[in-house]
C-alpha cells in the first residue's frame, strides 16, 4: 500500500522537495546555517568541552542537548524568531504561483487522455471534475504547509524567543499582539496556515481549473502567473505613487498576493478581508468549473 501511495503522490512529493530546497537554500544564504549545523554535528563533543572550559556550561551531567549546544556555541541568539521565518520563506513571494501551477500540467494531460473515457461512464460531471481539482490542489497545499511546518519546528528549537521584534500586524487585529508575544509558535503556525496552505490551495485550484478550459497546457500556467504578478505589479505602483497610508494604497494592499505571501510590515488592514480578496482566484476557478460542466452537459 505504501508503495502504491508513493507512486500516486510522487509528483506532490516532488513539490514538497522543491519547497524544502528553497527553504534550506534561503536559510543557508542568510545565516550560513548548513555550514554551522554540520560543524556542530560532527564536532559536538569538542564544542561541549570548549564551552565547559570557558564556563558557559556549568555541568556536564547531560542536561544539554544538541540544539542547546548549537545555540550557545554559535551565538545564535541573534537569530530572531520572526526574521528566520521571514527570510527563509521570502522567495515564495515570487515562486508561489510558479510552483502551484505545476499541477495544472498533470490535470491537463489527464483531462485530455484517460479522463475523457472515464467521464463517458460517469454521472455527475461537475462533481467528478470538482473533486479532481480539489484533491490535486489539496495535495499541493499540504506539500507547501508540511515544508513550512518543518521549518517552524526547527526555528522554534533554535531561535531567540526572548527578544522578539515588534509584532507583525496580520492576525493581531483578531487575536491582539499578545498571541505574538506570548504564544509565538501558535502565531506563526496560524500565519503559516494562511500563507502556506490557503494561498497555495487557491492558486493551485485556479491553475487546475484553467487547465480544463485552455487548449494548451502552458496556458493555464501562464494565465495563473499573469494574474498573480499583474496584481502585484499594479499594487506596487499604486503604493509607490500613492504612498503608504493613502486611501488608494489602503485598498491596493488587499489585492496584492505577494504582500500577503511576504507578510510585510503593513498596518491597518483587516486579516479576514485580505484573505477573502486573495481568494478571488478560487472563486474564478469555481466559475470556470461550473462553466465547463454546463458546456459538457449540453453535449
C-alpha positions as CSV (number, residue, x, y, z in Angstrom):
1,X,0.0,0.0,0.0
2,X,2.8,2.4,0.9
3,X,4.5,1.8,-2.5
4,X,1.2,2.5,-4.3
5,X,0.6,5.7,-2.3
6,X,4.2,6.8,-3.1
7,X,3.7,6.1,-6.8
8,X,0.4,8.0,-6.8
9,X,1.7,11.0,-4.9
10,X,5.3,11.2,-6.0
11,X,4.6,14.3,-8.1
12,X,3.4,16.1,-5.0
13,X,6.3,14.8,-3.0
14,X,8.5,16.4,-5.6
15,X,6.7,19.7,-4.9
16,X,7.4,19.2,-1.2
17,X,11.0,18.6,-2.0
18,X,11.2,21.8,-4.1
19,X,9.7,23.8,-1.2
20,X,12.2,22.3,1.3
21,X,15.1,23.0,-1.0
22,X,14.0,26.7,-1.3
23,X,13.8,26.9,2.5
24,X,17.2,25.3,3.1
25,X,18.9,27.4,0.5
26,X,17.4,30.6,1.9
27,X,18.4,29.6,5.5
28,X,22.0,28.9,4.4
29,X,22.3,32.1,2.3
30,X,21.1,34.3,5.1
31,X,22.5,32.5,8.1
32,X,25.3,30.2,6.8
33,X,23.2,27.7,8.6
34,X,24.3,24.5,6.8
35,X,28.0,25.1,7.5
36,X,27.4,25.8,11.1
37,X,25.0,23.0,11.6
38,X,27.3,20.3,10.3
39,X,30.2,21.8,12.1
40,X,28.3,21.4,15.4
41,X,27.1,18.0,14.4
42,X,30.5,16.5,13.6
43,X,32.3,18.3,16.4
44,X,29.7,18.1,19.1
45,X,32.0,16.6,21.8
46,X,34.7,19.2,21.2
47,X,32.3,22.0,21.4
48,X,30.8,20.8,24.7
49,X,34.4,20.6,26.1
50,X,35.2,24.1,24.7
51,X,32.1,25.6,26.3
52,X,32.7,23.8,29.6
53,X,36.3,25.1,29.8
54,X,35.1,28.6,29.3
55,X,32.4,28.4,31.9
56,X,29.5,28.6,29.6
57,X,28.2,25.1,30.7
58,X,28.2,24.7,34.5
59,X,27.8,20.9,34.4
60,X,28.3,18.0,32.0
61,X,25.5,15.9,33.5
62,X,23.7,15.5,30.2
63,X,21.2,18.3,30.7
64,X,22.3,20.0,27.4
65,X,21.2,18.6,24.1
66,X,22.4,19.2,20.6
67,X,20.3,22.3,19.9
68,X,21.3,24.0,23.3
69,X,25.0,23.4,22.4
70,X,24.4,24.7,18.9
71,X,22.7,27.9,20.2
72,X,25.4,28.7,22.7
73,X,28.5,27.8,20.6
74,X,27.3,29.6,17.5
75,X,25.8,32.5,19.4
76,X,22.5,32.1,17.5
77,X,20.5,34.2,19.9
78,X,20.9,36.9,17.3
79,X,18.7,34.7,15.1
80,X,15.4,36.5,15.6
81,X,12.4,34.2,15.5
82,X,10.4,36.3,13.1
83,X,13.4,37.1,10.9
84,X,14.3,33.5,10.4
85,X,10.8,32.7,9.3
86,X,10.6,35.7,7.0
87,X,14.0,35.3,5.3
88,X,13.6,31.6,5.0
89,X,10.4,32.0,3.1
90,X,10.9,35.2,1.2
91,X,11.4,33.5,-2.2
92,X,7.8,32.2,-2.1
93,X,6.7,35.7,-2.8
94,X,7.9,35.1,-6.3
95,X,7.7,31.3,-6.6
96,X,4.3,30.6,-5.2
97,X,2.3,30.8,-8.5
98,X,5.1,29.1,-10.4
99,X,5.2,26.0,-8.1
100,X,1.5,25.7,-7.6
101,X,0.8,25.8,-11.3
102,X,2.9,22.7,-11.9
103,X,0.0,20.5,-11.1
104,X,-2.1,22.1,-13.9
105,X,0.1,20.3,-16.4
106,X,-0.9,16.9,-14.9
107,X,-4.6,17.9,-14.8
108,X,-4.4,19.0,-18.5
109,X,-2.7,15.7,-19.5
110,X,-5.2,13.6,-17.7
111,X,-8.2,15.6,-18.8
112,X,-7.2,15.1,-22.4
113,X,-6.5,11.4,-22.1
114,X,-7.8,9.0,-19.5
115,X,-10.5,11.3,-18.1
116,X,-12.2,11.5,-21.5
117,X,-13.0,7.8,-21.3
118,X,-13.8,7.9,-17.5
119,X,-16.3,10.7,-17.9
120,X,-18.2,8.9,-20.6
121,X,-19.0,6.2,-17.9
122,X,-19.8,8.6,-15.0
123,X,-22.7,10.7,-14.0
124,X,-22.3,14.0,-12.2
125,X,-19.7,15.6,-14.5
126,X,-19.4,18.7,-12.3
127,X,-18.9,16.6,-9.2
128,X,-16.2,14.5,-10.8
129,X,-14.1,17.3,-12.1
130,X,-14.6,19.4,-9.0
131,X,-13.4,16.5,-6.8
132,X,-10.3,16.0,-9.1
133,X,-9.3,19.7,-9.0
134,X,-9.9,20.0,-5.2
135,X,-7.9,16.8,-4.4
136,X,-5.0,17.9,-6.6
137,X,-5.0,21.4,-5.0
138,X,-5.2,20.0,-1.5
139,X,-2.1,17.8,-2.1
140,X,-0.2,20.8,-3.4
141,X,-1.2,22.9,-0.3
142,X,-0.3,20.1,2.0
143,X,3.2,19.8,0.4
144,X,3.7,23.5,1.0
145,X,2.4,23.5,4.5
146,X,4.4,20.5,5.7
147,X,7.6,22.1,4.4
148,X,6.7,25.3,6.3
149,X,5.8,23.3,9.4
150,X,9.2,21.6,9.5
151,X,10.8,25.0,9.2
152,X,8.7,26.3,12.0
153,X,9.5,23.4,14.3
154,X,13.2,23.9,13.6
155,X,13.1,27.6,14.2
156,X,11.2,27.1,17.4
157,X,14.2,25.0,18.6
158,X,17.0,27.4,18.0
159,X,15.7,30.9,17.6
160,X,15.5,33.5,20.3
161,X,12.1,33.7,22.0
162,X,13.0,36.3,24.5
163,X,14.0,39.3,22.3
164,X,11.1,39.3,19.9
165,X,10.8,42.0,17.2
166,X,7.7,44.3,17.0
167,X,4.6,42.2,16.5
168,X,3.5,41.7,12.9
169,X,0.1,43.0,12.1
170,X,-1.6,40.1,10.3
171,X,-3.8,38.2,12.8
172,X,-3.2,40.7,15.6
173,X,-6.4,42.6,14.7
174,X,-8.2,39.3,15.6
175,X,-6.2,37.9,18.5
176,X,-4.3,41.1,19.6
177,X,-0.5,41.3,19.9
178,X,-0.5,39.0,23.0
179,X,-0.7,36.0,20.7
180,X,2.6,37.0,19.1
181,X,4.5,37.8,22.3
182,X,3.0,35.0,24.5
183,X,2.5,32.2,22.0
184,X,4.9,32.8,19.2
185,X,4.8,29.2,17.8
186,X,1.0,29.3,17.6
187,X,1.1,32.7,16.0
188,X,3.4,31.6,13.2
189,X,1.5,28.3,12.8
190,X,-1.7,30.3,12.1
191,X,0.2,32.8,9.8
192,X,1.8,29.9,8.0
193,X,-1.6,28.3,7.5
194,X,-2.7,31.4,5.6
195,X,0.5,31.8,3.6
196,X,1.4,28.2,3.0
197,X,-1.9,26.3,2.9
198,X,-4.7,28.7,1.9
199,X,-2.6,30.6,-0.7
200,X,-1.1,27.5,-2.4
201,X,-4.5,25.9,-2.4
202,X,-6.1,29.0,-4.0
203,X,-3.5,29.3,-6.8
204,X,-3.3,25.6,-7.4
205,X,-7.1,25.4,-7.7
206,X,-7.1,28.4,-10.1
207,X,-4.4,26.9,-12.3
208,X,-6.1,23.5,-12.3
209,X,-9.4,25.0,-13.2
210,X,-7.8,26.9,-16.1
211,X,-6.4,23.6,-17.3
212,X,-9.9,22.4,-18.0
213,X,-10.7,25.3,-20.4
214,X,-7.5,26.1,-22.2
215,X,-6.2,24.4,-25.4
216,X,-2.5,24.2,-24.5
217,X,-1.0,23.1,-21.2
218,X,1.3,26.1,-20.8
219,X,-1.7,28.5,-21.0
220,X,-3.0,27.6,-17.5
221,X,0.5,28.0,-16.1
222,X,0.9,31.4,-17.9
223,X,-2.5,32.8,-17.0
224,X,-2.4,32.0,-13.3
225,X,1.0,33.5,-13.1
226,X,0.0,36.6,-15.0
227,X,-2.9,37.1,-12.6
228,X,-0.5,36.9,-9.6
229,X,2.2,39.1,-11.0
230,X,0.0,41.7,-12.7
231,X,-1.9,42.4,-9.4
232,X,1.5,42.6,-7.6
233,X,2.9,45.0,-10.1
234,X,-0.2,47.2,-10.2
235,X,-0.5,47.2,-6.4
236,X,3.2,48.1,-6.1
237,X,2.9,51.0,-8.5
238,X,-0.1,52.3,-6.6
239,X,1.7,52.0,-3.2
240,X,4.7,53.8,-4.7
241,X,2.7,56.7,-6.2
242,X,0.0,57.0,-3.6
243,X,2.3,56.4,-0.6
244,X,1.7,54.1,2.3
245,X,-1.3,55.2,4.3
246,X,-3.2,56.9,1.5
247,X,-6.8,55.8,0.7
248,X,-5.9,54.2,-2.6
249,X,-2.9,52.4,-1.2
250,X,-5.0,51.0,1.6
251,X,-7.3,49.5,-1.0
252,X,-4.4,48.2,-3.1
253,X,-3.0,46.3,-0.2
254,X,-5.9,43.9,-0.3
255,X,-5.2,42.9,-3.9
256,X,-1.5,42.2,-3.7
257,X,-0.9,38.5,-3.3
258,X,2.8,39.0,-2.9
259,X,2.2,41.2,0.1
260,X,0.3,38.5,1.9
261,X,3.0,35.9,1.0
262,X,5.7,38.2,2.3
263,X,3.6,39.3,5.2
264,X,5.3,42.6,5.2
265,X,5.2,45.4,7.7
266,X,1.9,47.0,6.6
267,X,-0.6,48.0,9.2
268,X,-4.3,48.9,9.5
269,X,-5.7,46.1,7.2
270,X,-8.3,43.5,8.1
271,X,-6.9,40.0,8.2
272,X,-10.2,38.4,7.2
273,X,-10.7,40.8,4.3
274,X,-7.2,40.4,2.9
275,X,-7.7,36.6,3.0
276,X,-11.1,37.0,1.2
277,X,-9.7,39.3,-1.5
278,X,-6.8,36.9,-2.1
279,X,-9.4,34.1,-2.6
280,X,-10.7,35.7,-5.8
281,X,-8.8,33.2,-7.9
282,X,-10.6,30.4,-6.0
283,X,-14.0,31.9,-7.0
284,X,-12.8,32.4,-10.6
285,X,-11.8,28.7,-10.6
286,X,-15.2,27.6,-9.3
287,X,-16.8,29.7,-12.1
288,X,-14.6,28.0,-14.7
289,X,-15.5,24.5,-13.5
290,X,-19.2,25.4,-13.5
291,X,-19.0,26.8,-17.0
292,X,-17.1,23.8,-18.2
293,X,-19.6,21.4,-16.6
294,X,-22.5,23.3,-18.2
295,X,-20.9,23.1,-21.7
296,X,-20.3,19.4,-21.3
297,X,-23.8,18.6,-20.1
298,X,-25.3,20.3,-23.2
299,X,-23.5,17.9,-25.4
